[in-house]
Amino acid sequence: MLIREITEAIERFAPLAWQASYDNAGLIVGRPDDEVHKALLAVDVTEEVLDEAEAEGCDIVITHHPIIFHALKRFNSADPVQRCVERAIRRGIALYACHTNLDSAPEGMSWCVARMLGVESLEVLQPSDVGEGVGFGVVGELPQEVATRDFMQQIRERLDVRVIRHSDIASPTVRRVAVCTGAGASMIGDARRAGADFYLTADLKYNDFMTPDKALTVADIGHFESEYCAIRILFDILSKNLRTFAVRRSERSRNPVNYLV
């Protein structure tokens, strides 16, 4: 199958035009008319993931995070990014990333996590002006009120989260929930204005936990943990649209952050 046939299927769901201005989503290594036979899906391109791709005969690696964010001025194997890009080129492995365009797509990342937690009647938390339903984060309602601590326990179980960092619990129960996968500290105000009792995101800093009016519980589950669902979404897109193309979910896509608990 040609790479462009694969990327077209992904970009019908999450057009590259929906990515943030700072992003580098799209085809990073490879040519659109190159032929590939098997895809490996991961959160990041790492040397471990490329080991897996080679061992499993995958000649395209599709990830959430682009391996290249900033211009590379040299290729001398000095860091993991250079080594991975060099290796992919030498081994004929294409690299493609679906990043903030997947975050902002209707039914994208935050939608997936919210639904895994049972949140219903979802709306975009921070709408974009590029299309209806496009934007970052979602907000919606649980079918019924849940004790806040019980809800956090559900998060741990359903998202396979080891550690949740959270603010003071603003309310003993949760009904209205906002979710933004990835680094969502800038949208705490949006969650509050949307009337959320609870805001789930990642990469919060110290002061982000000091919610000024104590009306909102904020929780940080970790960047990788909040975005692991990208593999599920990409697998569904490709398996539904390219039924004869082989797709493998990476078993070596892992969190670079370790916890001592």
C-alpha atoms as an extended CHARMM CRD file, in Angstrom:
* protein
*
       261  EXT
         1         1  MET       CA              0.0000000000        0.0000000000        0.0000000000  PROA      1               0.0000000000
         2         2  LEU       CA              1.2150000000        3.5140000000       -0.7460000000  PROA      2               0.0000000000
         3         3  ILE       CA              1.9920000000        5.8030000000        2.1670000000  PROA      3               0.0000000000
         4         4  ARG       CA             -0.3420000000        8.4620000000        0.8020000000  PROA      4               0.0000000000
         5         5  GLU       CA             -3.2750000000        6.0130000000        0.9750000000  PROA      5               0.0000000000
         6         6  ILE       CA             -2.5630000000        5.5090000000        4.6780000000  PROA      6               0.0000000000
         7         7  THR       CA             -2.0700000000        9.1900000000        5.4620000000  PROA      7               0.0000000000
         8         8  GLU       CA             -5.1940000000       10.1520000000        3.5260000000  PROA      8               0.0000000000
         9         9  ALA       CA             -7.2750000000        7.8340000000        5.7320000000  PROA      9               0.0000000000
        10        10  ILE       CA             -5.8250000000        9.3990000000        8.8740000000  PROA      10              0.0000000000
        11        11  GLU       CA             -6.1500000000       12.9550000000        7.5890000000  PROA      11              0.0000000000
        12        12  ARG       CA             -9.8100000000       12.5220000000        6.6700000000  PROA      12              0.0000000000
        13        13  PHE       CA            -10.3250000000       12.0370000000       10.4080000000  PROA      13              0.0000000000
        14        14  ALA       CA             -7.7660000000       14.6340000000       11.5430000000  PROA      14              0.0000000000
        15        15  PRO       CA             -6.6940000000       17.0190000000        8.7440000000  PROA      15              0.0000000000
        16        16  LEU       CA             -3.2200000000       18.5000000000        9.0720000000  PROA      16              0.0000000000
        17        17  ALA       CA             -4.7920000000       21.9610000000        8.8670000000  PROA      17              0.0000000000
        18        18  TRP       CA             -6.1590000000       21.3510000000       12.3700000000  PROA      18              0.0000000000
        19        19  GLN       CA             -2.7300000000       21.1130000000       13.9740000000  PROA      19              0.0000000000
        20        20  ALA       CA             -1.3960000000       23.9230000000       16.1760000000  PROA      20              0.0000000000
        21        21  SER       CA              0.9680000000       26.4530000000       14.6330000000  PROA      21              0.0000000000
        22        22  TYR       CA              3.9770000000       25.1240000000       16.5800000000  PROA      22              0.0000000000
        23        23  ASP       CA              3.3930000000       21.5050000000       15.5840000000  PROA      23              0.0000000000
        24        24  ASN       CA              5.1120000000       19.2200000000       13.0660000000  PROA      24              0.0000000000
        25        25  ALA       CA              2.4720000000       16.6000000000       12.3600000000  PROA      25              0.0000000000
        26        26  GLY       CA              2.4890000000       14.7040000000        9.0810000000  PROA      26              0.0000000000
        27        27  LEU       CA              4.9680000000       12.6030000000        7.1070000000  PROA      27              0.0000000000
        28        28  ILE       CA              8.4140000000       13.1390000000        8.6230000000  PROA      28              0.0000000000
        29        29  VAL       CA             10.4420000000       10.3760000000        6.9530000000  PROA      29              0.0000000000
        30        30  GLY       CA              9.4580000000        8.7820000000        3.6580000000  PROA      30              0.0000000000
        31        31  ARG       CA              7.7760000000        9.7620000000        0.4020000000  PROA      31              0.0000000000
        32        32  PRO       CA              4.0140000000        9.7170000000       -0.2120000000  PROA      32              0.0000000000
        33        33  ASP       CA              4.3720000000        7.2940000000       -3.1300000000  PROA      33              0.0000000000
        34        34  ASP       CA              6.6160000000        4.8400000000       -1.2720000000  PROA      34              0.0000000000
        35        35  GLU       CA              5.0320000000        1.4250000000       -0.7840000000  PROA      35              0.0000000000
        36        36  VAL       CA              4.7300000000        0.0100000000        2.7300000000  PROA      36              0.0000000000
        37        37  HSD       CA              3.3770000000       -3.2820000000        4.0100000000  PROA      37              0.0000000000
        38        38  LYS       CA              2.8410000000       -3.0790000000        7.7710000000  PROA      38              0.0000000000
        39        39  ALA       CA              2.3770000000       -0.2490000000       10.2790000000  PROA      39              0.0000000000
        40        40  LEU       CA              3.4200000000       -0.0440000000       13.9150000000  PROA      40              0.0000000000
        41        41  LEU       CA              1.4300000000        2.3460000000       16.1420000000  PROA      41              0.0000000000
        42        42  ALA       CA              3.0880000000        4.0310000000       19.1310000000  PROA      42              0.0000000000
        43        43  VAL       CA              2.9840000000        7.1970000000       21.2100000000  PROA      43              0.0000000000
        44        44  ASP       CA              6.6210000000        8.1150000000       20.4320000000  PROA      44              0.0000000000
        45        45  VAL       CA              9.3590000000        7.0710000000       18.0510000000  PROA      45              0.0000000000
        46        46  THR       CA             12.0860000000        5.6020000000       20.2550000000  PROA      46              0.0000000000
        47        47  GLU       CA             14.9520000000        3.2280000000       19.6810000000  PROA      47              0.0000000000
        48        48  GLU       CA             12.9280000000        0.5100000000       21.4270000000  PROA      48              0.0000000000
        49        49  VAL       CA              9.9770000000        1.1130000000       19.1090000000  PROA      49              0.0000000000
        50        50  LEU       CA             12.2620000000        0.9370000000       16.0680000000  PROA      50              0.0000000000
        51        51  ASP       CA             13.6800000000       -2.3550000000       17.4160000000  PROA      51              0.0000000000
        52        52  GLU       CA             10.1150000000       -3.6450000000       17.4820000000  PROA      52              0.0000000000
        53        53  ALA       CA              9.3480000000       -2.3090000000       14.0060000000  PROA      53              0.0000000000
        54        54  GLU       CA             12.3500000000       -4.1030000000       12.5390000000  PROA      54              0.0000000000
        55        55  ALA       CA             11.6410000000       -7.3330000000       14.4140000000  PROA      55              0.0000000000
        56        56  GLU       CA              7.9950000000       -7.3540000000       13.2720000000  PROA      56              0.0000000000
        57        57  GLY       CA              8.6610000000       -6.3050000000        9.6770000000  PROA      57              0.0000000000
        58        58  CYS       CA              6.9120000000       -2.9270000000       10.0100000000  PROA      58              0.0000000000
        59        59  ASP       CA              8.0830000000       -0.3950000000        7.4300000000  PROA      59              0.0000000000
        60        60  ILE       CA              6.0540000000        2.5600000000        8.6990000000  PROA      60              0.0000000000
        61        61  VAL       CA              5.7900000000        3.7950000000       12.2920000000  PROA      61              0.0000000000
        62        62  ILE       CA              2.7850000000        5.9980000000       13.0470000000  PROA      62              0.0000000000
        63        63  THR       CA              2.9470000000        7.9200000000       16.3090000000  PROA      63              0.0000000000
        64        64  HSD       CA              1.1170000000       10.6270000000       18.2100000000  PROA      64              0.0000000000
        65        65  HSD       CA              4.1930000000       12.7300000000       18.9760000000  PROA      65              0.0000000000
        66        66  PRO       CA              6.3820000000       13.9260000000       16.0790000000  PROA      66              0.0000000000
        67        67  ILE       CA              9.9740000000       12.8980000000       16.6460000000  PROA      67              0.0000000000
        68        68  ILE       CA             11.1530000000       16.1880000000       15.1160000000  PROA      68              0.0000000000
        69        69  PHE       CA              9.8120000000       19.4210000000       16.6020000000  PROA      69              0.0000000000
        70        70  HSD       CA             12.7650000000       21.6930000000       15.8900000000  PROA      70              0.0000000000
        71        71  ALA       CA             15.0750000000       21.8510000000       12.8930000000  PROA      71              0.0000000000
        72        72  LEU       CA             17.9580000000       19.3810000000       13.0000000000  PROA      72              0.0000000000
        73        73  LYS       CA             21.2420000000       21.0450000000       12.0760000000  PROA      73              0.0000000000
        74        74  ARG       CA             23.3220000000       17.8850000000       11.9250000000  PROA      74              0.0000000000
        75        75  PHE       CA             23.0480000000       14.0880000000       11.8350000000  PROA      75              0.0000000000
        76        76  ASN       CA             25.9060000000       12.6220000000       13.8670000000  PROA      76              0.0000000000
        77        77  SER       CA             24.0460000000       10.2580000000       16.2340000000  PROA      77              0.0000000000
        78        78  ALA       CA             24.6010000000       12.6770000000       19.1130000000  PROA      78              0.0000000000
        79        79  ASP       CA             21.1310000000       12.2030000000       20.6290000000  PROA      79              0.0000000000
        80        80  PRO       CA             18.1650000000        9.7980000000       20.4140000000  PROA      80              0.0000000000
        81        81  VAL       CA             16.2670000000       11.9760000000       17.9170000000  PROA      81              0.0000000000
        82        82  GLN       CA             19.1660000000       11.9930000000       15.4690000000  PROA      82              0.0000000000
        83        83  ARG       CA             19.7840000000        8.2840000000       15.9410000000  PROA      83              0.0000000000
        84        84  CYS       CA             16.1450000000        7.3800000000       15.3420000000  PROA      84              0.0000000000
        85        85  VAL       CA             15.7870000000        9.5400000000       12.2410000000  PROA      85              0.0000000000
        86        86  GLU       CA             19.0800000000        8.2550000000       10.8040000000  PROA      86              0.0000000000
        87        87  ARG       CA             18.0600000000        4.6740000000       11.5040000000  PROA      87              0.0000000000
        88        88  ALA       CA             14.6200000000        5.0820000000        9.9580000000  PROA      88              0.0000000000
        89        89  ILE       CA             16.1310000000        6.4970000000        6.7730000000  PROA      89              0.0000000000
        90        90  ARG       CA             18.7860000000        3.7730000000        6.5370000000  PROA      90              0.0000000000
        91        91  ARG       CA             16.2980000000        0.9620000000        7.2130000000  PROA      91              0.0000000000
        92        92  GLY       CA             13.6340000000        2.3680000000        4.8960000000  PROA      92              0.0000000000
        93        93  ILE       CA             11.1130000000        2.8920000000        7.7070000000  PROA      93              0.0000000000
        94        94  ALA       CA              8.6830000000        5.7650000000        7.1620000000  PROA      94              0.0000000000
        95        95  LEU       CA              7.7410000000        7.9560000000       10.1430000000  PROA      95              0.0000000000
        96        96  TYR       CA              4.3980000000        9.7210000000       10.3890000000  PROA      96              0.0000000000
        97        97  ALA       CA              2.8890000000       11.6990000000       13.2780000000  PROA      97              0.0000000000
        98        98  CYS       CA             -0.7090000000       12.6540000000       14.0250000000  PROA      98              0.0000000000
        99        99  HSD       CA             -0.4230000000       15.0920000000       16.9220000000  PROA      99              0.0000000000
       100       100  THR       CA             -2.4210000000       18.2320000000       17.7210000000  PROA      100             0.0000000000
       101       101  ASN       CA             -4.6460000000       17.6000000000       14.7190000000  PROA      101             0.0000000000
       102       102  LEU       CA             -5.7100000000       14.3820000000       16.4960000000  PROA      102             0.0000000000
       103       103  ASP       CA             -6.0690000000       16.3190000000       19.7610000000  PROA      103             0.0000000000
       104       104  SER       CA             -8.4250000000       18.8410000000       18.1700000000  PROA      104             0.0000000000
       105       105  ALA       CA            -10.4130000000       16.4850000000       15.9240000000  PROA      105             0.0000000000
       106       106  PRO       CA            -14.0660000000       15.7940000000       16.7140000000  PROA      106             0.0000000000
       107       107  GLU       CA            -14.0480000000       12.3430000000       18.3560000000  PROA      107             0.0000000000
       108       108  GLY       CA            -10.3090000000       12.7600000000       18.9390000000  PROA      108             0.0000000000
       109       109  MET       CA             -8.1120000000       12.3300000000       21.9920000000  PROA      109             0.0000000000
       110       110  SER       CA            -10.0630000000       14.0700000000       24.7630000000  PROA      110             0.0000000000
       111       111  TRP       CA            -13.3110000000       12.5790000000       23.4550000000  PROA      111             0.0000000000
       112       112  CYS       CA            -11.8190000000        9.0940000000       23.7250000000  PROA      112             0.0000000000
       113       113  VAL       CA            -10.5780000000        9.5430000000       27.3020000000  PROA      113             0.0000000000
       114       114  ALA       CA            -13.8300000000       11.1610000000       28.4390000000  PROA      114             0.0000000000
       115       115  ARG       CA            -15.8790000000        8.2830000000       27.0340000000  PROA      115             0.0000000000
       116       116  MET       CA            -13.5790000000        5.7410000000       28.6970000000  PROA      116             0.0000000000
       117       117  LEU       CA            -14.5570000000        7.4400000000       31.9660000000  PROA      117             0.0000000000
       118       118  GLY       CA            -18.2810000000        7.3600000000       31.2060000000  PROA      118             0.0000000000
       119       119  VAL       CA            -18.6720000000       11.0900000000       30.5160000000  PROA      119             0.0000000000
       120       120  GLU       CA            -21.6490000000       11.7820000000       28.2140000000  PROA      120             0.0000000000
       121       121  SER       CA            -23.1960000000       14.6780000000       26.2360000000  PROA      121             0.0000000000
       122       122  LEU       CA            -19.7500000000       15.9180000000       25.2740000000  PROA      122             0.0000000000
       123       123  GLU       CA            -19.0150000000       19.3950000000       23.9350000000  PROA      123             0.0000000000
       124       124  VAL       CA            -15.7430000000       21.0130000000       22.8700000000  PROA      124             0.0000000000
       125       125  LEU       CA            -14.1240000000       22.8550000000       25.7580000000  PROA      125             0.0000000000
       126       126  GLN       CA            -12.0650000000       25.3090000000       23.6900000000  PROA      126             0.0000000000
       127       127  PRO       CA            -13.5680000000       25.5170000000       20.1770000000  PROA      127             0.0000000000
       128       128  SER       CA            -11.4580000000       26.3980000000       17.1550000000  PROA      128             0.0000000000
       129       129  ASP       CA            -12.6080000000       28.5570000000       14.2530000000  PROA      129             0.0000000000
       130       130  VAL       CA            -11.4390000000       26.0630000000       11.5960000000  PROA      130             0.0000000000
       131       131  GLY       CA            -14.5290000000       23.8500000000       11.6510000000  PROA      131             0.0000000000
       132       132  GLU       CA            -17.5650000000       22.7340000000       13.5950000000  PROA      132             0.0000000000
       133       133  GLY       CA            -16.6980000000       20.5070000000       16.5180000000  PROA      133             0.0000000000
       134       134  VAL       CA            -12.9700000000       21.1760000000       16.1500000000  PROA      134             0.0000000000
       135       135  GLY       CA            -11.0250000000       22.3040000000       19.2000000000  PROA      135             0.0000000000
       136       136  PHE       CA             -9.1860000000       21.2270000000       22.3180000000  PROA      136             0.0000000000
       137       137  GLY       CA            -10.6520000000       19.4290000000       25.2990000000  PROA      137             0.0000000000
       138       138  VAL       CA            -14.2150000000       18.3600000000       26.0490000000  PROA      138             0.0000000000
       139       139  VAL       CA            -16.7340000000       18.8260000000       28.8310000000  PROA      139             0.0000000000
       140       140  GLY       CA            -19.7490000000       16.6960000000       29.6640000000  PROA      140             0.0000000000
       141       141  GLU       CA            -21.8110000000       14.9770000000       32.3360000000  PROA      141             0.0000000000
       142       142  LEU       CA            -21.5460000000       11.7250000000       34.2220000000  PROA      142             0.0000000000
       143       143  PRO       CA            -24.8230000000        9.7330000000       34.2470000000  PROA      143             0.0000000000
       144       144  GLN       CA            -25.0440000000       10.4260000000       37.9720000000  PROA      144             0.0000000000
       145       145  GLU       CA            -23.0540000000       12.0850000000       40.7160000000  PROA      145             0.0000000000
       146       146  VAL       CA            -20.0400000000       10.1370000000       41.9170000000  PROA      146             0.0000000000
       147       147  ALA       CA            -17.9410000000       10.7150000000       45.0210000000  PROA      147             0.0000000000
       148       148  THR       CA            -14.8300000000       12.5910000000       43.9200000000  PROA      148             0.0000000000
       149       149  ARG       CA            -12.4320000000       10.0830000000       45.4380000000  PROA      149             0.0000000000
       150       150  ASP       CA            -14.3440000000        7.2000000000       43.8520000000  PROA      150             0.0000000000
       151       151  PHE       CA            -14.1400000000        8.9560000000       40.4830000000  PROA      151             0.0000000000
       152       152  MET       CA            -10.3660000000        9.3010000000       40.8200000000  PROA      152             0.0000000000
       153       153  GLN       CA            -10.1510000000        5.6120000000       41.6160000000  PROA      153             0.0000000000
       154       154  GLN       CA            -12.1260000000        4.9050000000       38.4330000000  PROA      154             0.0000000000
       155       155  ILE       CA             -9.6340000000        7.0170000000       36.5080000000  PROA      155             0.0000000000
       156       156  ARG       CA             -6.7640000000        4.9180000000       37.8700000000  PROA      156             0.0000000000
       157       157  GLU       CA             -8.4550000000        1.6790000000       36.9030000000  PROA      157             0.0000000000
       158       158  ARG       CA             -9.8830000000        2.5790000000       33.4980000000  PROA      158             0.0000000000
       159       159  LEU       CA             -6.8440000000        4.4980000000       32.2150000000  PROA      159             0.0000000000
       160       160  ASP       CA             -4.2430000000        2.2770000000       33.9020000000  PROA      160             0.0000000000
       161       161  VAL       CA             -2.8260000000        5.2400000000       35.8100000000  PROA      161             0.0000000000
       162       162  ARG       CA             -0.3690000000        4.6180000000       38.6410000000  PROA      162             0.0000000000
       163       163  VAL       CA             -0.3440000000        8.1050000000       40.1820000000  PROA      163             0.0000000000
       164       164  ILE       CA             -2.8120000000       11.0060000000       40.1690000000  PROA      164             0.0000000000
       165       165  ARG       CA             -1.6580000000       14.4150000000       41.3630000000  PROA      165             0.0000000000
       166       166  HSD       CA             -4.6070000000       16.5640000000       42.3270000000  PROA      166             0.0000000000
       167       167  SER       CA             -5.5920000000       19.8060000000       43.9930000000  PROA      167             0.0000000000
       168       168  ASP       CA             -7.6590000000       20.1080000000       47.1390000000  PROA      168             0.0000000000
       169       169  ILE       CA            -10.9770000000       18.4040000000       46.4990000000  PROA      169             0.0000000000
       170       170  ALA       CA            -13.3620000000       21.2580000000       45.7810000000  PROA      170             0.0000000000
       171       171  SER       CA            -16.5660000000       19.2380000000       46.0540000000  PROA      171             0.0000000000
       172       172  PRO       CA            -17.2570000000       15.8380000000       47.6440000000  PROA      172             0.0000000000
       173       173  THR       CA            -19.0170000000       14.7040000000       44.4500000000  PROA      173             0.0000000000
       174       174  VAL       CA            -18.4700000000       15.0120000000       40.6970000000  PROA      174             0.0000000000
       175       175  ARG       CA            -21.0780000000       15.3200000000       37.9430000000  PROA      175             0.0000000000
       176       176  ARG       CA            -19.6950000000       17.6860000000       35.2960000000  PROA      176             0.0000000000
       177       177  VAL       CA            -16.2390000000       16.7050000000       33.9970000000  PROA      177             0.0000000000
       178       178  ALA       CA            -13.7790000000       18.4610000000       31.6810000000  PROA      178             0.0000000000
       179       179  VAL       CA            -10.9240000000       16.5930000000       29.9840000000  PROA      179             0.0000000000
       180       180  CYS       CA             -7.9260000000       17.7600000000       27.9800000000  PROA      180             0.0000000000
       181       181  THR       CA             -5.3050000000       15.1860000000       27.0600000000  PROA      181             0.0000000000
       182       182  GLY       CA             -1.6860000000       16.2790000000       27.1320000000  PROA      182             0.0000000000
       183       183  ALA       CA             -0.5300000000       19.5760000000       28.6100000000  PROA      183             0.0000000000
       184       184  GLY       CA             -3.7880000000       21.3290000000       29.5110000000  PROA      184             0.0000000000
       185       185  ALA       CA             -2.9180000000       23.8050000000       32.2680000000  PROA      185             0.0000000000
       186       186  SER       CA             -3.8170000000       26.7500000000       30.0340000000  PROA      186             0.0000000000
       187       187  MET       CA             -7.4260000000       25.5190000000       29.8990000000  PROA      187             0.0000000000
       188       188  ILE       CA             -8.1700000000       25.4340000000       33.6310000000  PROA      188             0.0000000000
       189       189  GLY       CA            -10.1070000000       28.6750000000       33.1720000000  PROA      189             0.0000000000
       190       190  ASP       CA            -12.1130000000       27.1420000000       30.3330000000  PROA      190             0.0000000000
       191       191  ALA       CA            -13.0190000000       24.1890000000       32.5420000000  PROA      191             0.0000000000
       192       192  ARG       CA            -14.1540000000       26.5170000000       35.3130000000  PROA      192             0.0000000000
       193       193  ARG       CA            -16.2390000000       28.6690000000       32.9390000000  PROA      193             0.0000000000
       194       194  ALA       CA            -17.8430000000       25.4990000000       31.5420000000  PROA      194             0.0000000000
       195       195  GLY       CA            -19.1080000000       24.7020000000       35.0310000000  PROA      195             0.0000000000
       196       196  ALA       CA            -16.9670000000       21.6030000000       35.5190000000  PROA      196             0.0000000000
       197       197  ASP       CA            -16.6090000000       20.0970000000       38.9800000000  PROA      197             0.0000000000
       198       198  PHE       CA            -13.5080000000       18.1780000000       37.9320000000  PROA      198             0.0000000000
       199       199  TYR       CA            -10.8020000000       18.8390000000       35.3110000000  PROA      199             0.0000000000
       200       200  LEU       CA             -8.5750000000       15.9870000000       34.1140000000  PROA      200             0.0000000000
       201       201  THR       CA             -5.3950000000       16.8140000000       32.2160000000  PROA      201             0.0000000000
       202       202  ALA       CA             -1.5900000000       16.5000000000       32.4580000000  PROA      202             0.0000000000
       203       203  ASP       CA              1.6570000000       18.4300000000       32.9350000000  PROA      203             0.0000000000
       204       204  LEU       CA              0.3280000000       20.7480000000       35.6510000000  PROA      204             0.0000000000
       205       205  LYS       CA              2.8110000000       22.9400000000       37.5290000000  PROA      205             0.0000000000
       206       206  TYR       CA              2.8440000000       23.7130000000       41.2390000000  PROA      206             0.0000000000
       207       207  ASN       CA              0.7250000000       26.8680000000       41.0570000000  PROA      207             0.0000000000
       208       208  ASP       CA             -1.8340000000       25.2070000000       38.7830000000  PROA      208             0.0000000000
       209       209  PHE       CA             -3.0730000000       23.2020000000       41.7670000000  PROA      209             0.0000000000
       210       210  MET       CA             -3.9350000000       26.3910000000       43.6560000000  PROA      210             0.0000000000
       211       211  THR       CA             -7.3890000000       26.8850000000       42.1640000000  PROA      211             0.0000000000
       212       212  PRO       CA             -8.3240000000       30.4020000000       43.2620000000  PROA      212             0.0000000000
       213       213  ASP       CA            -12.0130000000       29.9570000000       44.0800000000  PROA      213             0.0000000000
       214       214  LYS       CA            -11.7990000000       26.3270000000       45.2590000000  PROA      214             0.0000000000
       215       215  ALA       CA            -14.6690000000       25.5310000000       42.8810000000  PROA      215             0.0000000000
       216       216  LEU       CA            -12.8000000000       23.0670000000       40.6910000000  PROA      216             0.0000000000
       217       217  THR       CA            -10.7850000000       19.9550000000       41.4190000000  PROA      217             0.0000000000
       218       218  VAL       CA             -7.8860000000       19.6490000000       38.9840000000  PROA      218             0.0000000000
       219       219  ALA       CA             -6.0720000000       16.3640000000       38.4180000000  PROA      219             0.0000000000
       220       220  ASP       CA             -2.8910000000       15.4620000000       36.5500000000  PROA      220             0.0000000000
       221       221  ILE       CA             -2.5730000000       11.8450000000       35.4060000000  PROA      221             0.0000000000
       222       222  GLY       CA              0.6530000000       12.2590000000       33.4090000000  PROA      222             0.0000000000
       223       223  HSD       CA              1.2640000000       13.1430000000       29.7790000000  PROA      223             0.0000000000
       224       224  PHE       CA              1.8420000000        9.6280000000       28.4760000000  PROA      224             0.0000000000
       225       225  GLU       CA             -1.0770000000        8.1970000000       30.4280000000  PROA      225             0.0000000000
       226       226  SER       CA             -3.4650000000       10.8170000000       29.0600000000  PROA      226             0.0000000000
       227       227  GLU       CA             -2.3670000000       10.2310000000       25.4600000000  PROA      227             0.0000000000
       228       228  TYR       CA             -1.9000000000        6.4690000000       25.2420000000  PROA      228             0.0000000000
       229       229  CYS       CA             -5.3810000000        6.3440000000       23.6900000000  PROA      229             0.0000000000
       230       230  ALA       CA             -3.8420000000        7.6800000000       20.4470000000  PROA      230             0.0000000000
       231       231  ILE       CA             -2.8590000000        4.1000000000       19.6130000000  PROA      231             0.0000000000
       232       232  ARG       CA             -6.4830000000        2.9750000000       19.9900000000  PROA      232             0.0000000000
       233       233  ILE       CA             -7.8090000000        5.8100000000       17.8150000000  PROA      233             0.0000000000
       234       234  LEU       CA             -5.2490000000        5.3040000000       15.0520000000  PROA      234             0.0000000000
       235       235  PHE       CA             -5.8400000000        1.5320000000       15.0680000000  PROA      235             0.0000000000
       236       236  ASP       CA             -9.5960000000        2.0820000000       14.6640000000  PROA      236             0.0000000000
       237       237  ILE       CA             -9.0850000000        4.5540000000       11.8030000000  PROA      237             0.0000000000
       238       238  LEU       CA             -6.7910000000        2.2570000000        9.8470000000  PROA      238             0.0000000000
       239       239  SER       CA             -8.5860000000       -1.0230000000       10.5350000000  PROA      239             0.0000000000
       240       240  LYS       CA            -11.9330000000        0.4430000000        9.4370000000  PROA      240             0.0000000000
       241       241  ASN       CA            -10.6570000000        2.2110000000        6.3160000000  PROA      241             0.0000000000
       242       242  LEU       CA             -7.8260000000       -0.0660000000        5.1330000000  PROA      242             0.0000000000
       243       243  ARG       CA             -9.1080000000       -3.5570000000        5.8530000000  PROA      243             0.0000000000
       244       244  THR       CA             -6.3420000000       -5.3710000000        3.9550000000  PROA      244             0.0000000000
       245       245  PHE       CA             -3.4400000000       -3.4210000000        5.4770000000  PROA      245             0.0000000000
       246       246  ALA       CA             -1.5790000000       -4.9250000000        8.4440000000  PROA      246             0.0000000000
       247       247  VAL       CA             -1.4950000000       -2.7660000000       11.5810000000  PROA      247             0.0000000000
       248       248  ARG       CA              0.2230000000       -3.6050000000       14.8800000000  PROA      248             0.0000000000
       249       249  ARG       CA             -0.0980000000       -1.8300000000       18.2340000000  PROA      249             0.0000000000
       250       250  SER       CA              3.3280000000       -1.3480000000       19.7610000000  PROA      250             0.0000000000
       251       251  GLU       CA              4.1770000000       -3.3870000000       22.8340000000  PROA      251             0.0000000000
       252       252  ARG       CA              7.2780000000       -1.2710000000       23.4870000000  PROA      252             0.0000000000
       253       253  SER       CA              5.6850000000        2.1600000000       23.5170000000  PROA      253             0.0000000000
       254       254  ARG       CA              6.2420000000        3.1550000000       27.1140000000  PROA      254             0.0000000000
       255       255  ASN       CA              6.2170000000        6.0810000000       29.4960000000  PROA      255             0.0000000000
       256       256  PRO       CA              9.6780000000        7.7010000000       29.8460000000  PROA      256             0.0000000000
       257       257  VAL       CA              8.6380000000        8.9030000000       33.3270000000  PROA      257             0.0000000000
       258       258  ASN       CA              9.1350000000        6.3900000000       36.1390000000  PROA      258             0.0000000000
       259       259  TYR       CA              7.4350000000        6.5350000000       39.5480000000  PROA      259             0.0000000000
       260       260  LEU       CA              8.5990000000        5.3950000000       42.9640000000  PROA      260             0.0000000000
       261       261  VAL       CA              5.4050000000        4.7980000000       44.9510000000  PROA      261             0.0000000000
